[in-house]
Amino acid sequence: MGFDEVIQIRCTSLQKERWEEAAKLDRRRFTDWVRMQLDDAADKAIEEAEKKSK
């Protein structure tokens, strides 16, 4: 799978440091870790919305 989109977010230096540390502890590259976190959050939000709509 090729990645062809770029997103940018603004955050504090503390947030970025914490996220980088979490990625390091998870033995993942920072971008991979962020992508996984966003995918997990999206899955959860979609599942919750689908439950509410039933």
Phi, psi and omega in degrees: 000125177265145179258125183236007179241149178234136173239151177232141175227153175261139179208169176280163178296326179295317178300312181298318178300316180296316180296318179296321178295317178299318178296318179297316179296330179274000181057044179233155171293149183305312182296322178295318181297315180297315180300317179296319180296318179294319177298316179297317180295320179295316178302315182295315181296319180293316179300315180296319179294321179293323177296319181290332183277355181272000000 
